[in-house]
Structure formats: C-alpha cells, structure tokens
Amino acid sequence: MLMRFVLFFSVILFITSCSVFKKTAIDPDEIAMTVDLDTVNIYSGRTAYIETPAINSRLLHTRLKVDFDWENRRLNGEATLRFTPHFYNQDKLVLDAKAFDIIEVKLLENDVKTNLDYAYDSLELTISFDRTYSRNDTFEVFIKYTANPYSQDFLKDGAIRGARGLYFVNHDGKTEGRPRQIWTQGQTESNSFWFPTKDKPNQRTTSEIYMTVNDSFKTLSNGELYYSEMVGDGMRTDYWRQDISHPPYLMMMAVGEYAIVSDTWRDLDVDYYVYPEFEEHARAIFGNTPEMMEFFSELFGVDYPWEKYAQVIVHDFVAGAMENTSASVYMDLVQRTETELKDRNFERIIAHELAHHWFGNYVTCESWSNLVLNEGFATYSEYLWADYKYGKERSQYKLHFNRRAYLSEARSRINSLIRFQYNDPLEMFDRHSYQKGGLVLHMLRNKIGDEAFFLGLQEYLTKNALEAVEVHHLRLALEDVSGIDLNRFFNQWFLSAGHPVLDVNYAFDTTSRQLNIKINQIQNFENDIPVFHFPITFKVLTTENEWLEKTFNVKKMYHDFDWELESEPKLILADPEQILLAEILEKGKSESQLYEQLKSSEHFFHRLNAFDSLLASVQDIKTSRTVFREISKTLDDKHWYIRNQAIERIPLTELENLKSSFKNKLIDLYNNDPENRVRAAALERIFKDFGDRETISMLGDLMNVESYMVKAVALRNLYDFNAETAIDFVLNNLETNNPDLISAIGEVLSKSFIPEAQIFFQRNLNRLSFRSQGSLLASYNKYLLGSSFARVRAAMPQIENIITESEGSRTRVRAAELLRDLRDINRKRITGEEIKDDAPFKDVKISMEDSEQIVELVSNVIENIRLKTDNRRILNILRN
Ligand SMILES: [Zn+2]
C-alpha cells in the first residue's frame, strides 16, 4: 500500500503535501515521498508483545453476492465461506464482521441450509456448531447481512477509527462534477467492513464475487470477469473469480463510470480503468506496465503469477495506491494528461504496487509486525525499476531520498524493522517499513552479491508461494543459496533498532604517506541500538587523476585505519556507491577537496553533499568572485535536482557583473532546461531577485508556456507584477482541470475578489479529491473574508458538508478554520478591533450589517456542526 490516509494520521501528510503544492519547484518524488509514506506520527509506547493471530480454522474459499444501497450507503450481502480446522478440533467459528446487520447464519451441507446459533457484538460474529469438526473436515457457513460502513454510532464508539473498508463517492448524485463510485480499501483489517471473514494476513482464500450494479457502471474485482448478465431494471450482475488464494485484505471491488484501455503482457490482459476524459492518456500513464511485468518476472525468477492485471483510478482514495491482487487502486492524482505527465508522474507508484504482486500478495507477511517483507520490497522495487529503465542518475536519487526520508523519521523515533509492539497496525506503515526496509535490502544485496541475492529471492518466493512468512523465511532462503550465515546481519538490521552514526576524520601524513581514517560510531546506544558491524568503502582521486578504492571492516565503536598513498588525494569519498545505511559526518575535508567532489563525483549524492557542505562552510560566497563562480557551476550539474537546489539556494552575489551573468543563467535555464521543475524554480528565482519590468519582458509571454507547473509559478508572481494580465488569464482559464493551475488561480482570486471566483471555488471543491482541496480552501477562506453576506451564505452548505463528510482530515480542518476565521474576523470588524493580517481582505470594506449577519449565520452553522461531529480537533477549532 502507498499513502495511508487515516483520520488520526493524515494531518502531517496533508500539511506537507499542501506546502509542497504551493512551492514552485515541485519535486514529484518529494511529494510522493511525503504523501506516500505513512508519516505516522504517533508512537504508542506499548510494550506488550502482539502475537501472530492464531489459526484455529483456515479460510479456504469466499463466495460473495452483493448489491448496493447507494442512498443509505449500505451493501446487501450474502457470503458463503468454506473453512477447515487447522489442527485442533473446532466447535465454533469467530469471524471479523464490522458494523453489520446480521440477517441469517446457516450451515451449508449438500445444498441444504440449517440455522446456526450465533452471537454478534458489531465487531465479531461467533458461530456455534452442533458438532465438532476435525482437521480432516471442511465446513461451509452462509451469512446474509447488511454492511453499514457509514454507521455513525459504530464509528463514534467503535474500536476502529478512520477506516470503513467500503466507500461511496457522491452516493446521492447531488454533487455536480464529482463521479459516482464505490470502492474498497481493505488493508489493514477493513475488508471485514463489507464481508465477514478472518481478516488477518495469515489467512488466504480463493474468491468469487457477484456484483449487481446499474448497467451504466463498470466493475472491477480480483481475478477474471467470467460473465456479465442483465438482471432486469437496467441492472447487471458481473461475476468475478480468482482461483489463486490470497489474504482477505487484498480482496477488492470498484464500481464507476470508466473507460477501459486494454494492453497485454505475454497472454494476460492488462487493463487500465480511467475516467472517460482520460482515455487517450491511459497509455501515457500506465503504458509501461507490461514492460515492468516482464522486468520483475525475469528479475525475481517467478513469472507474474495472477490471472490478469488491472489498475483503476478512484476519487478521494484514502491511500495513495493499493495492491489488491490483480486489481491495484490509485488515487486520482495519478491520472494526468500527457502534458501534465511532463511536470510530474507517478510511475514509481505503479512499480511499487506491481512489485507487491510478488512481495505481499504471493508471499505475505504473516503479521503486521513483519510488514517490511511487503513494503520494504515494494519500495526497493521502485529503485530496481528506475535503475533498469532510467539508469543510475534516477536510481541514485531514489536511494538518496529514501535515506533522507528514513533519517528524518529516525530523528523523532527509532524502531526495529520487525516489531511486535504497536497499538494499531497502521503504525507499522511508516518510513521504517518502507524506506529503511528498502535500504536494508539494498545493503543485503551488496553483501551477498547480485546473483545470490536474486536467486535467494527466487527461492524465497518459490518455497513460500501462496503462504504467510516471517523474516526468518527470507534469511533462510538467502543463507541457503549463498552459504553465508546472515544471522548477524538480520539481527542487526531487522531485529535491532537504529543505524550507525559515524564520525569520520581524515588526515594525510606527508612523511609516512598515509591517509589516516578514524571512524567512530557515535549513535545513541540506548533502546536496543547496537554497535554495528559493517564494511565501509572509501574511494580517493589521486593527483594523477586515478581512482583507488579500499574497503574496511568496522566491528567496534572506534577504528583507526591507515591507507598508504603516493600523495595527498584530491578527493576522498566515503561509501562511494551509497550502500551503507548510516549518517556519515566527515571531518577534515578541505575546500578544494569539496570543489573537486562537486566536479568529479559520478554519484549524484556526493555532489549534492559537497554542495551542501560548501554552502554551509564557505563564508564569502557573496563577495568572492572565485567562490561564487565555483559554486555557480552547480547550475550546470547534470542532475536536475542539483540544478534546482543551486537555483533556490545559492545566495545572491554582491558583485554586479557576476550578478548579471547569474541572472542570464537563470533566464537560460528558464528557457531551455529539459526539466519543468528546473524551469519553474528558475522563474521563481528571477521574480524574486530580478523582477523588474525589463527582465520579465525578456521572458516572453509567460502565460503561454506548455507546462502547467511553470504557468502556475508565472501566474502567482504575475498578479503582484501586473494584476490586469493575471486576472485576464484567470478569467480565460477558470475551467482548467490542472491541480497546479487551479491552486494558483485560487491564490489570485483570494486577492482579487472578482465575482467569478465563487463559482470557481465551488466547482473545484466539488470536483477535486480531498487531497487537492487544501490549498483551495485556504484561498477560499481569504476570498470569503473579503466578501459580502450573500457570498458567505452561498458558501455555507458546501463548507458544512466538507467538515462533516470529507474523508480527508486535513481538508476538514481547513474548512473548519475557514468558518472560525469568518466568524472571528467579522466579529473584529464589528467591535473595531485590529485585524492582524496583511492579506488583501483586510482592506475590503464590508458593511456593519453584513458583518453582523455573517457572524450570526456562521455561528449557527458552527452550532449545527457541533451536534454532528465528535472530532475533537474540529470541535477545538470551532470553540467560541
Ligand atoms: Zn506498498
């Protein structure tokens, strides 16, 4: 899974994603990184060991017949479940079944149904048999039920918050511009919101689903679509069946109006379910899927094992994407036109979800404690695909950002990858399980070599096919193939916490001609963090421009290595290929060595490091010609990210002629850089430091560039520069569907108060998924603060609806803040209290009467919401 979006976790996610959206030089990986990680920020501190769920009876087969009550957001279901006792005799069966109305529970024997006794407590259904079953028996139960995923009572006091398993989008059809859809999200244990099951990752089932829907909808589920049949009243039943077993959390349904674009891989169907208006772009979005399937099949030594592969876009998806078996689900941000894809694409997520079809779906972690066996591999597979398809520049960048993501989380909390203490399994979906997991696999691969690693994976996948595993299964397979004892590696990296923090000191002794390298492990050794054992490689560039390399084995806290060299090296690189997961704090590098590092390192990461170190250490960038020139060379770096960093971070020189050559370079990058992200950053910097009329006019028609990302930067800056042109552009582009441009237009409208604005805000709040609504709500907030009573009144129903209905917690918060601000600012207008804000609404004249009406109306709306919600965060924002 990517990007869980769960009520109590999603706050930080949304803040990050919103602020990234507002920034100009948007880095897609960065967005994806901040959005896709479950930046779970709660640490339970729970210490009790969580056992892997016991298997009393094993689920064998699931047969579902479902139809939908759109109006009430319910599902009518009939489930037939086949089980066998695992080892011990069983006279009862306990199923997960959340927020159901149970209608019938029967035993099914030779097509005869007999009633069974049961007890139901809204979380579990306990069925009693009148005989005992042994492990040689199978038995079938039939359950007729109604699923109520929106049951308020249940959500309020239930044990599970923030997930409902089954979602209806625009269920009453009243929200103009929003698609009507039904989709599911099972991970971690939420599929039991729509069918009764043993909702645990160490169970597996084959499945059949009969879905009855209006004929205008397409459906998608696991396995193959065997047939569709009209059943009267314009309704159709689709029959989906998967004959290969998978855990219940991977079962799925999606219903909506889709265009299906079909590809193939070998002789399998590969389908892309997109919105009809994106039909012509479906191949641009998903078209590399067959090549990925071939690549992973070859690399992992096991052919893609499922009956088909489909990918579907859904509205308001609560995760970023989900690897449901043979039917992956994606948030709608992934759906982009070809022009938009040049700004940003989400192919890494496509690789991630596909890789789960081996790691997660085919071989499954037996408990959420072992989640790294799913997510670490899926994250590492993003790297593998990037390395194969786009080469080292791209894959090194991924390594670097995965490391940075993990290290930033590790600053606030450090856990072992495999851990048995948590309050909610969602806590496992963090940067440890994803990024650290991927980086540890990369080290493991380098430790035993490519051939042993991938043959080991093949053995792991083959031996444990269609079974649940724990981390030792992986170790045993890799040991078996390589003949190497990997206990220490696994204990250190999977079962202990933390990573080495290395203090590395270099000193060259000219008499003995020795490069002395002192390595000190200085991590905090509390909380299970060990002294690490690892190899570390150093690489030097000699004065004769020859590269030399040496690897040292670190086994204790302090080491002192000597390396005989002819002369002092021009450059020293620690861990040249960036394999070791460690923070390496280097000391003793001279300024000239850093310049050399900036110039001569093949690896993107070392150039970036040198750039960071130089910016931090060199004092006279602004005043020294030589220093400024040297550092400005990064504007020509071959990696777009370093060019981007250079544009944003090199301080402005005080030397006039260098200043103008810097400006010319920015103009050149804006005009010619192949990366839109770099062009956008260059334009932002030009406006910031050289925003005079003459320079801007040299850039040509800013609003006529193809890239939306660049256009959005232009528009944001243009308003303060030439409001008339900006508003002209806005009025001609109110219908745009591009999220970057929508956000930029929203900002302009928040300053201009033109009447067309309200329709724009309302239309897009209806249309966009919650993930894209945040910055729009912030702009709408400012706009309404400069608006009359009539406009505020027209805004209220939608805002109230967002606060009480949206799946995005940050969105709800933003909408609540909007109400609070409307009330409080207008109160201040009435009392004449100073308004401490420099936004344009401050200067808009609102009549006293309007302000009074606004305060009264908004206070009433707030009262209404108070009655409907028990969300403490919202209540806190809306307190008087
Ligand atoms: Zn995943």
Residues whose N, C-alpha, C, O or C-beta is under 5 A from the ligand:
A	BS01	ZN	M1 L2 E375 A378
